[in-house]
Amino acid sequence: MKKTQATIFFSILAVLIVGAIFTFMTRGSSVSKGKYTAFATCIKDSGATFYGAFWCTHCNAQKKLFGDAAGLLPYVECSSPDGSEQLQICKDKNIEGYPTWVFADGSRQSGEVPLATLAEKTSCSLPQ
């Protein structure tokens, strides 16, 4: 009788472990699509560029508006790692303040740009 109970116990334990591994592996491999994923991708595809600096509070606030999709933005870091100077790529583009958005038509907007304005400037649909 004890041998049967042990077999049942270890069988149940094995099923639980396999289930946990399966759940972990499928959760880790799935890509979650946030509300602004398509919007951020469209902005990138439109030819717009977002110039900023890691230490810039307004740049970080702009990124925060996109939630999980912030990493999809066409972001260019302008600051040296120690924050002491501007990188050449931003000097070449005459970026004078952060954040600065440069759009495909050559126009620019500095400061935190509302999502509705980004949608208008890029012809991207703003999620509801």
URJO-V537827 format. One record per residue. N is the residue number from 0. RES is the residue in three letters. PSI is psi in whole degrees, 0 to 359 (999 if undefined). D_CENTER is the distance of its C-alpha to the mean C-alpha in Angstrom with 1 decimal. Layout:
BEGIN
N;RES;PSI;D_CENTER  N;RES;PSI;D_CENTER
END
This chain:
BEGIN
0;MET;318;57.0  1;LYS;326;54.9  2;LYS;321;53.8  3;THR;318;52.6  4;GLN;319;50.6  5;ALA;319;49.0  6;THR;316;48.1  7;ILE;315;46.6  8;PHE;310;44.6  9;PHE;331;43.2  10;SER;315;42.4  11;ILE;317;40.5  12;LEU;317;38.7  13;ALA;317;37.8  14;VAL;318;36.4  15;LEU;319;34.2  16;ILE;314;32.9  17;VAL;318;32.2  18;GLY;318;30.5  19;ALA;318;28.3  20;ILE;315;27.4  21;PHE;314;26.6  22;THR;315;24.4  23;PHE;315;22.5  24;MET;321;22.1  25;THR;327;21.1  26;ARG;319;18.5  27;GLY;332;17.0  28;SER;348;17.0  29;SER;147;15.6  30;VAL;120;12.1  31;SER;137;11.3  32;LYS;113;10.5  33;GLY;174;9.3  34;LYS;325;11.3  35;TYR;13;9.1  36;THR;307;8.0  37;ALA;323;11.2  38;PHE;312;11.2  39;ALA;320;8.2  40;THR;318;9.9  41;CYS;317;13.1  42;ILE;314;12.4  43;LYS;313;11.7  44;ASP;339;14.8  45;SER;346;16.8  46;GLY;4;17.2  47;ALA;153;15.6  48;THR;138;14.4  49;PHE;111;12.8  50;TYR;134;14.9  51;GLY;188;14.5  52;ALA;144;15.5  53;PHE;332;14.2  54;TRP;356;17.2  55;CYS;116;16.8  56;THR;325;16.6  57;HIS;325;16.1  58;CYS;316;13.1  59;ASN;324;11.5  60;ALA;321;12.8  61;GLN;314;11.4  62;LYS;320;7.7  63;LYS;330;8.9  64;LEU;335;10.2  65;PHE;357;7.0  66;GLY;227;6.7  67;ASP;342;4.8  68;ALA;1;3.4  69;ALA;326;2.7  70;GLY;347;2.4  71;LEU;350;4.7  72;LEU;152;6.6  73;PRO;67;9.9  74;TYR;136;9.9  75;VAL;122;13.2  76;GLU;126;14.2  77;CYS;348;17.7  78;SER;144;19.1  79;SER;157;21.1  80;PRO;329;20.1  81;ASP;1;22.9  82;GLY;11;22.0  83;SER;343;25.4  84;GLU;164;25.0  85;GLN;140;23.0  86;LEU;154;22.1  87;GLN;323;24.3  88;ILE;324;21.6  89;CYS;328;21.1  90;LYS;317;24.9  91;ASP;332;25.6  92;LYS;5;23.5  93;ASN;43;25.4  94;ILE;119;22.4  95;GLU;345;24.3  96;GLY;165;21.9  97;TYR;145;18.3  98;PRO;154;16.2  99;THR;128;17.7  100;TRP;132;16.6  101;VAL;126;18.8  102;PHE;165;19.3  103;ALA;330;21.0  104;ASP;2;24.3  105;GLY;350;24.3  106;SER;160;23.9  107;ARG;153;21.9  108;GLN;131;20.7  109;SER;156;20.3  110;GLY;181;19.2  111;GLU;119;16.7  112;VAL;127;16.8  113;PRO;148;17.0  114;LEU;323;14.9  115;ALA;322;18.3  116;THR;319;19.2  117;LEU;320;16.1  118;ALA;316;17.1  119;GLU;315;20.6  120;LYS;335;20.0  121;THR;354;18.0  122;SER;32;20.0  123;CYS;145;16.9  124;SER;126;17.6  125;LEU;125;16.1  126;PRO;148;15.7  127;GLN;999;18.6
END
